[in-house]
Amino acid sequence: MITALLFSVLTLTPTYTNDIKPLFQKKCAQCHNAQVLPHLDWTKYENVFKYRESIYKRTIVIGDMPMGSTLNKAEKKLIKDWIRGGAPK
Ligand code: HEC
């Protein structure tokens, strides 16, 4: 039971490397990169982890990011699940 639960948590929680980075590369990195917004460079795990609450707010609660485009339901769920799961690398 506990093993099954642990297994499902481990397999269902998205990771930065496999899920968030490719998504942010596609939807955010034209602005959120080392040249344009260095402290908000989403190609670096450390920055995304540090700003995860703000990212949650702007993409899920307010919805004004990504600027100039939108996220679909599945992409929003991915961000939500990742942050709720502890934002693993
Ligand atoms: C077209 C350019 C552009 C794109 C694309 C974009 N952003 Fe932004 N973003 C900005 C700019 C400029 C700021 C700084 C000004 C502001 O806070 O509104 C910003 C600020 C933010 C902040 C606030 C950071 C803080 O200071 O707390 C978050 C969070 C954020 N963006 C997340 C995202 C995410 C996640 C994506 C992709 C899903 C994204 N943005 C896509 C331009 C962009």
Backbone and ligand atoms as CSV (ligand in chain L), in Angstrom:
chain,resi,resn,atom,element,x,y,z
A,1,MET,N,N,0.844,-1.208,0.000
A,1,MET,CA,C,0.000,0.000,0.000
A,1,MET,C,C,0.874,1.252,0.000
A,2,ILE,N,N,1.727,1.329,1.007
A,2,ILE,CA,C,2.607,2.491,1.081
A,2,ILE,C,C,3.563,2.514,-0.109
A,3,THR,N,N,4.031,1.351,-0.481
A,3,THR,CA,C,4.932,1.257,-1.639
A,3,THR,C,C,4.214,1.729,-2.905
A,4,ALA,N,N,2.953,1.310,-3.048
A,4,ALA,CA,C,2.179,1.694,-4.228
A,4,ALA,C,C,1.969,3.199,-4.264
A,5,LEU,N,N,1.671,3.768,-3.107
A,5,LEU,CA,C,1.430,5.204,-2.999
A,5,LEU,C,C,2.696,5.981,-3.350
A,6,LEU,N,N,3.780,5.535,-2.782
A,6,LEU,CA,C,5.064,6.177,-3.014
A,6,LEU,C,C,5.430,6.092,-4.485
A,7,PHE,N,N,5.160,4.921,-5.058
A,7,PHE,CA,C,5.461,4.714,-6.466
A,7,PHE,C,C,4.680,5.693,-7.332
A,8,SER,N,N,3.381,5.872,-7.020
A,8,SER,CA,C,2.566,6.760,-7.846
A,8,SER,C,C,3.013,8.208,-7.688
A,9,VAL,N,N,3.398,8.595,-6.487
A,9,VAL,CA,C,3.879,9.961,-6.280
A,9,VAL,C,C,5.169,10.184,-7.068
A,10,LEU,N,N,6.058,9.222,-6.981
A,10,LEU,CA,C,7.341,9.357,-7.672
A,10,LEU,C,C,7.186,9.408,-9.183
A,11,THR,N,N,6.242,8.645,-9.709
A,11,THR,CA,C,6.125,8.596,-11.163
A,11,THR,C,C,5.252,9.717,-11.715
A,12,LEU,N,N,4.331,10.259,-10.884
A,12,LEU,CA,C,3.415,11.266,-11.406
A,12,LEU,C,C,3.936,12.694,-11.272
A,13,THR,N,N,4.826,12.926,-10.314
A,13,THR,CA,C,5.329,14.279,-10.152
A,13,THR,C,C,6.248,14.633,-11.317
A,14,PRO,N,N,5.901,15.689,-12.053
A,14,PRO,CA,C,6.788,16.099,-13.155
A,14,PRO,C,C,8.117,16.591,-12.597
A,15,THR,N,N,9.147,16.592,-13.413
A,15,THR,CA,C,10.427,17.133,-12.993
A,15,THR,C,C,10.791,18.329,-13.875
A,16,TYR,N,N,11.676,19.157,-13.360
A,16,TYR,CA,C,12.136,20.301,-14.142
A,16,TYR,C,C,12.782,19.825,-15.442
A,17,THR,N,N,13.707,18.887,-15.312
A,17,THR,CA,C,14.496,18.455,-16.462
A,17,THR,C,C,13.643,17.837,-17.576
A,18,ASN,N,N,12.688,16.981,-17.198
A,18,ASN,CA,C,11.909,16.266,-18.210
A,18,ASN,C,C,10.695,17.028,-18.708
A,19,ASP,N,N,10.087,17.857,-17.849
A,19,ASP,CA,C,8.787,18.433,-18.185
A,19,ASP,C,C,8.770,19.955,-18.254
A,20,ILE,N,N,9.304,20.597,-17.212
A,20,ILE,CA,C,9.186,22.053,-17.108
A,20,ILE,C,C,10.169,22.760,-18.036
A,21,LYS,N,N,11.394,22.302,-18.065
A,21,LYS,CA,C,12.399,22.978,-18.900
A,21,LYS,C,C,12.001,23.002,-20.385
A,22,PRO,N,N,11.598,21.852,-20.956
A,22,PRO,CA,C,11.177,21.883,-22.374
A,22,PRO,C,C,9.987,22.819,-22.613
A,23,LEU,N,N,9.036,22.833,-21.675
A,23,LEU,CA,C,7.862,23.708,-21.815
A,23,LEU,C,C,8.266,25.178,-21.746
A,24,PHE,N,N,9.102,25.527,-20.756
A,24,PHE,CA,C,9.514,26.923,-20.589
A,24,PHE,C,C,10.449,27.359,-21.721
A,25,GLN,N,N,11.189,26.415,-22.280
A,25,GLN,CA,C,12.060,26.727,-23.403
A,25,GLN,C,C,11.202,27.179,-24.593
A,26,LYS,N,N,10.082,26.502,-24.762
A,26,LYS,CA,C,9.181,26.772,-25.871
A,26,LYS,C,C,8.363,28.047,-25.635
A,27,LYS,N,N,7.889,28.251,-24.394
A,27,LYS,CA,C,6.887,29.284,-24.128
A,27,LYS,C,C,7.424,30.523,-23.427
A,28,CYS,N,N,8.616,30.461,-22.863
A,28,CYS,CA,C,9.103,31.562,-22.032
A,28,CYS,C,C,10.496,32.056,-22.425
A,29,ALA,N,N,11.315,31.185,-22.978
A,29,ALA,CA,C,12.749,31.481,-23.077
A,29,ALA,C,C,13.114,32.564,-24.092
A,30,GLN,N,N,12.174,32.946,-24.966
A,30,GLN,CA,C,12.504,34.064,-25.859
A,30,GLN,C,C,12.659,35.355,-25.054
A,31,CYS,N,N,12.026,35.433,-23.878
A,31,CYS,CA,C,12.220,36.585,-22.973
A,31,CYS,C,C,13.021,36.176,-21.731
A,32,HIS,N,N,12.628,35.050,-21.152
A,32,HIS,CA,C,13.264,34.607,-19.915
A,32,HIS,C,C,14.549,33.842,-20.220
A,33,ASN,N,N,15.560,34.569,-20.658
A,33,ASN,CA,C,16.868,33.957,-20.927
A,33,ASN,C,C,17.960,34.824,-20.301
A,34,ALA,N,N,19.190,34.370,-20.358
A,34,ALA,CA,C,20.300,35.016,-19.656
A,34,ALA,C,C,20.601,36.424,-20.170
A,35,GLN,N,N,20.224,36.724,-21.437
A,35,GLN,CA,C,20.500,38.051,-22.000
A,35,GLN,C,C,19.414,39.054,-21.624
A,36,VAL,N,N,18.152,38.679,-21.801
A,36,VAL,CA,C,17.035,39.617,-21.636
A,36,VAL,C,C,16.659,39.813,-20.161
A,37,LEU,N,N,16.452,38.703,-19.434
A,37,LEU,CA,C,16.035,38.790,-18.031
A,37,LEU,C,C,16.911,37.841,-17.199
A,38,PRO,N,N,18.155,38.236,-16.968
A,38,PRO,CA,C,19.115,37.308,-16.340
A,38,PRO,C,C,18.647,36.709,-15.011
A,39,HIS,N,N,18.026,37.534,-14.149
A,39,HIS,CA,C,17.626,36.987,-12.849
A,39,HIS,C,C,16.348,36.154,-12.967
A,40,LEU,N,N,15.673,36.269,-14.130
A,40,LEU,CA,C,14.467,35.468,-14.374
A,40,LEU,C,C,14.701,34.504,-15.543
A,41,ASP,N,N,15.932,34.019,-15.651
A,41,ASP,CA,C,16.299,33.098,-16.722
A,41,ASP,C,C,15.759,31.697,-16.395
A,42,TRP,N,N,14.669,31.332,-17.063
A,42,TRP,CA,C,13.992,30.062,-16.752
A,42,TRP,C,C,14.697,28.850,-17.353
A,43,THR,N,N,15.839,29.044,-18.031
A,43,THR,CA,C,16.578,27.878,-18.504
A,43,THR,C,C,17.486,27.328,-17.391
A,44,LYS,N,N,17.477,28.017,-16.240
A,44,LYS,CA,C,18.251,27.538,-15.089
A,44,LYS,C,C,17.314,27.092,-13.964
A,45,TYR,N,N,17.469,25.836,-13.544
A,45,TYR,CA,C,16.618,25.275,-12.495
A,45,TYR,C,C,16.578,26.155,-11.253
A,46,GLU,N,N,17.739,26.667,-10.828
A,46,GLU,CA,C,17.833,27.431,-9.593
A,46,GLU,C,C,16.886,28.640,-9.611
A,47,ASN,N,N,16.814,29.329,-10.755
A,47,ASN,CA,C,15.930,30.495,-10.867
A,47,ASN,C,C,14.459,30.086,-10.823
A,48,VAL,N,N,14.132,29.055,-11.564
A,48,VAL,CA,C,12.732,28.608,-11.621
A,48,VAL,C,C,12.291,28.141,-10.230
A,49,PHE,N,N,13.171,27.416,-9.543
A,49,PHE,CA,C,12.843,26.936,-8.203
A,49,PHE,C,C,12.611,28.114,-7.256
A,50,LYS,N,N,13.493,29.090,-7.316
A,50,LYS,CA,C,13.411,30.247,-6.442
A,50,LYS,C,C,12.115,31.042,-6.679
A,51,TYR,N,N,11.715,31.140,-7.934
A,51,TYR,CA,C,10.544,31.945,-8.286
A,51,TYR,C,C,9.277,31.114,-8.460
A,52,ARG,N,N,9.266,29.870,-7.952
A,52,ARG,CA,C,8.132,28.980,-8.257
A,52,ARG,C,C,6.784,29.537,-7.787
A,53,GLU,N,N,6.773,30.225,-6.624
A,53,GLU,CA,C,5.499,30.787,-6.143
A,53,GLU,C,C,5.013,31.886,-7.081
A,54,SER,N,N,5.930,32.712,-7.514
A,54,SER,CA,C,5.604,33.788,-8.449
A,54,SER,C,C,5.158,33.204,-9.801
A,55,ILE,N,N,5.811,32.152,-10.235
A,55,ILE,CA,C,5.438,31.481,-11.484
A,55,ILE,C,C,4.022,30.914,-11.377
A,56,TYR,N,N,3.718,30.324,-10.237
A,56,TYR,CA,C,2.375,29.801,-9.999
A,56,TYR,C,C,1.345,30.919,-10.116
A,57,LYS,N,N,1.676,32.035,-9.469
A,57,LYS,CA,C,0.759,33.169,-9.458
A,57,LYS,C,C,0.513,33.711,-10.873
A,58,ARG,N,N,1.589,33.927,-11.606
A,58,ARG,CA,C,1.460,34.572,-12.919
A,58,ARG,C,C,0.897,33.639,-13.998
A,59,THR,N,N,1.180,32.325,-13.910
A,59,THR,CA,C,0.685,31.415,-14.954
A,59,THR,C,C,-0.678,30.812,-14.605
A,60,ILE,N,N,-0.940,30.561,-13.319
A,60,ILE,CA,C,-2.171,29.863,-12.933
A,60,ILE,C,C,-3.211,30.837,-12.385
A,61,VAL,N,N,-2.820,31.672,-11.412
A,61,VAL,CA,C,-3.792,32.526,-10.724
A,61,VAL,C,C,-4.150,33.745,-11.573
A,62,ILE,N,N,-3.154,34.522,-11.971
A,62,ILE,CA,C,-3.424,35.733,-12.758
A,62,ILE,C,C,-3.522,35.387,-14.244
A,63,GLY,N,N,-2.593,34.585,-14.717
A,63,GLY,CA,C,-2.630,34.148,-16.110
A,63,GLY,C,C,-2.064,35.155,-17.107
A,64,ASP,N,N,-1.229,36.105,-16.657
A,64,ASP,CA,C,-0.646,37.057,-17.620
A,64,ASP,C,C,0.708,36.603,-18.162
A,65,MET,N,N,1.181,35.427,-17.742
A,65,MET,CA,C,2.367,34.807,-18.328
A,65,MET,C,C,1.970,33.449,-18.887
A,66,PRO,N,N,2.472,33.033,-20.020
A,66,PRO,CA,C,3.451,33.720,-20.849
A,66,PRO,C,C,2.871,34.957,-21.557
A,67,MET,N,N,3.642,36.034,-21.521
A,67,MET,CA,C,3.275,37.272,-22.200
A,67,MET,C,C,3.176,36.998,-23.708
A,68,GLY,N,N,2.063,37.362,-24.294
A,68,GLY,CA,C,1.925,37.215,-25.744
A,68,GLY,C,C,1.445,35.855,-26.235
A,69,SER,N,N,1.299,34.880,-25.325
A,69,SER,CA,C,0.721,33.602,-25.739
A,69,SER,C,C,0.000,32.982,-24.540
A,70,THR,N,N,-0.439,31.761,-24.675
A,70,THR,CA,C,-1.200,31.133,-23.591
A,70,THR,C,C,-0.684,29.727,-23.333
A,71,LEU,N,N,-1.108,29.191,-22.199
A,71,LEU,CA,C,-0.816,27.800,-21.877
A,71,LEU,C,C,-2.121,27.022,-21.960
A,72,ASN,N,N,-2.084,25.802,-22.473
A,72,ASN,CA,C,-3.298,24.989,-22.464
A,72,ASN,C,C,-3.470,24.324,-21.104
A,73,LYS,N,N,-4.612,23.655,-20.952
A,73,LYS,CA,C,-4.948,23.029,-19.673
A,73,LYS,C,C,-3.870,22.072,-19.196
A,74,ALA,N,N,-3.372,21.249,-20.100
A,74,ALA,CA,C,-2.374,20.236,-19.739
A,74,ALA,C,C,-1.078,20.907,-19.281
A,75,GLU,N,N,-0.706,22.004,-19.949
A,75,GLU,CA,C,0.522,22.704,-19.574
A,75,GLU,C,C,0.381,23.355,-18.202
A,76,LYS,N,N,-0.801,23.923,-17.926
A,76,LYS,CA,C,-1.036,24.513,-16.597
A,76,LYS,C,C,-1.018,23.449,-15.513
A,77,LYS,N,N,-1.607,22.291,-15.829
A,77,LYS,CA,C,-1.637,21.196,-14.855
A,77,LYS,C,C,-0.220,20.722,-14.549
A,78,LEU,N,N,0.602,20.683,-15.559
A,78,LEU,CA,C,1.996,20.274,-15.399
A,78,LEU,C,C,2.717,21.200,-14.411
A,79,ILE,N,N,2.535,22.498,-14.592
A,79,ILE,CA,C,3.177,23.479,-13.704
A,79,ILE,C,C,2.652,23.320,-12.276
A,80,LYS,N,N,1.321,23.189,-12.162
A,80,LYS,CA,C,0.690,23.002,-10.855
A,80,LYS,C,C,1.235,21.758,-10.162
A,81,ASP,N,N,1.219,20.638,-10.873
A,81,ASP,CA,C,1.665,19.366,-10.289
A,81,ASP,C,C,3.131,19.425,-9.883
A,82,TRP,N,N,3.933,20.106,-10.702
A,82,TRP,CA,C,5.348,20.200,-10.412
A,82,TRP,C,C,5.582,20.986,-9.121
A,83,ILE,N,N,4.931,22.133,-8.980
A,83,ILE,CA,C,5.119,22.964,-7.795
A,83,ILE,C,C,4.552,22.259,-6.560
A,84,ARG,N,N,3.357,21.687,-6.684
A,84,ARG,CA,C,2.760,20.960,-5.552
A,84,ARG,C,C,3.587,19.754,-5.150
A,85,GLY,N,N,4.292,19.182,-6.115
A,85,GLY,CA,C,5.115,18.006,-5.830
A,85,GLY,C,C,6.480,18.354,-5.276
A,86,GLY,N,N,6.706,19.644,-4.989
A,86,GLY,CA,C,7.962,20.042,-4.381
A,86,GLY,C,C,8.986,20.561,-5.373
A,87,ALA,N,N,8.575,20.742,-6.633
A,87,ALA,CA,C,9.416,21.328,-7.672
A,87,ALA,C,C,10.766,20.622,-7.837
A,88,PRO,N,N,10.753,19.290,-8.010
A,88,PRO,CA,C,12.030,18.557,-8.140
A,88,PRO,C,C,12.773,18.834,-9.434
A,89,LYS,N,N,14.078,18.688,-9.344
A,89,LYS,CA,C,14.925,18.921,-10.502
A,89,LYS,C,C,14.831,17.733,-11.467
L,1,HEC,C1,C,7.301,38.119,-24.523
L,1,HEC,C2,C,8.149,38.061,-23.372
L,1,HEC,C3,C,7.812,37.111,-22.223
L,1,HEC,C4,C,7.407,35.807,-22.306
L,1,HEC,C5,C,7.205,34.945,-23.535
L,1,HEC,C6,C,7.221,35.362,-20.943
L,1,HEC,N1,N,7.513,36.365,-20.073
L,1,HEC,FE1,FE,7.417,36.293,-18.034
L,1,HEC,N2,N,8.043,38.226,-17.911
L,1,HEC,C7,C,8.375,39.026,-18.985
L,1,HEC,C8,C,8.834,40.316,-18.493
L,1,HEC,C9,C,9.300,41.477,-19.358
L,1,HEC,C10,C,8.762,40.272,-17.076
L,1,HEC,C11,C,9.151,41.365,-16.061
L,1,HEC,C12,C,8.057,42.346,-15.834
L,1,HEC,C13,C,6.893,41.748,-15.109
L,1,HEC,O1,O,7.048,41.243,-13.987
L,1,HEC,O2,O,5.786,41.773,-15.677
L,1,HEC,C14,C,8.243,38.950,-16.754
L,1,HEC,C15,C,8.007,38.536,-15.467
L,1,HEC,C16,C,7.614,37.255,-15.117
L,1,HEC,C17,C,7.409,36.811,-13.766
L,1,HEC,C18,C,7.547,37.624,-12.498
L,1,HEC,C19,C,8.873,37.331,-11.814
L,1,HEC,C20,C,9.001,38.061,-10.498
L,1,HEC,O3,O,9.680,39.114,-10.492
L,1,HEC,O4,O,8.450,37.588,-9.500
L,1,HEC,C21,C,7.076,35.488,-13.841
L,1,HEC,C22,C,6.790,34.553,-12.685
L,1,HEC,C23,C,7.060,35.119,-15.238
L,1,HEC,N3,N,7.373,36.207,-15.993
L,1,HEC,C24,C,6.799,33.853,-15.721
L,1,HEC,C25,C,6.777,33.513,-17.066
L,1,HEC,C26,C,6.590,32.151,-17.543
L,1,HEC,C27,C,6.455,30.931,-16.648
L,1,HEC,C28,C,6.581,32.209,-18.903
L,1,HEC,C29,C,6.373,31.079,-19.865
L,1,HEC,C30,C,5.314,30.133,-19.571
L,1,HEC,C31,C,6.788,33.601,-19.275
L,1,HEC,N4,N,6.902,34.352,-18.135
L,1,HEC,C32,C,6.856,34.069,-20.584
L,1,HEC,C33,C,8.310,38.690,-20.309
L,1,HEC,C34,C,7.881,37.461,-20.815
